[in-house]
């Protein structure tokens, strides 16, 4: 899912369970048809995708609303 990847200096990534792991690559990725994320860290030890909602809202100037079966992201112009 990532493109334009490049090697970076190792970055420690904190996980919700209190442990840490390492990211050695970063790149860009596209969510849906229009949302472009940059400086996305690749963490090979994770078996899922995690998104920082705070970073998403700040970088895209958007609002995110969580519902029980989906998430809605509205970009503010």
Secondary structure, 3 states (H helix, E strand, C coil): CEEEEEEEEEEEEECCCCCEEEEEEEEEEEECCCEEEEEEEECCCCCCCCCCHHHHHHHHCEEEEECCCCEEEEECC
